[in-house]
Amino acid sequence: MNDVNSAIKFHERHLELATDGEVPSEENVAAKELIKVYKKVAGTKEGANDHEEAVRYYQKCLEAARLAQEKRSEGMACYRLGGGNNIMGEAFRAILFLQKF
């Protein structure tokens, strides 16, 4: 998990620098890499039945997907957020995400 945490820090810093420097192409690259890393962490948390953390990382994945304008990743994140919220008893939130899927 340490490598994943390092990757998250690296790509978040990359995104921050690209945003501050107003370099849209690098923002897109960093956001796409964050999608991959957040998705991996969320899946691991989901597999360990840590749904609260999984939802947190799928939310980050959704934000990165929107920034990168990656509709497929955005749909996946909404689907997973719907399922995770449903498992946690948050039916209304689940429906909101599943409607976006």
RAUR-V888763 format. One record per run of one state. SS is the DSSP state (h for helix, s for strand, l for the rest). FROM is the first residue (numbers start at 1). LEN is the number of residues. Records with the same first field share a line. If there is no record, write none. Layout:
SS->FROM-LEN + FROM-LEN
This chain:
l->1-1 + 21-3 + 48-3 + 69-2 + 88-3 + 101-1
h->2-19 + 24-24 + 51-18 + 71-17 + 91-10
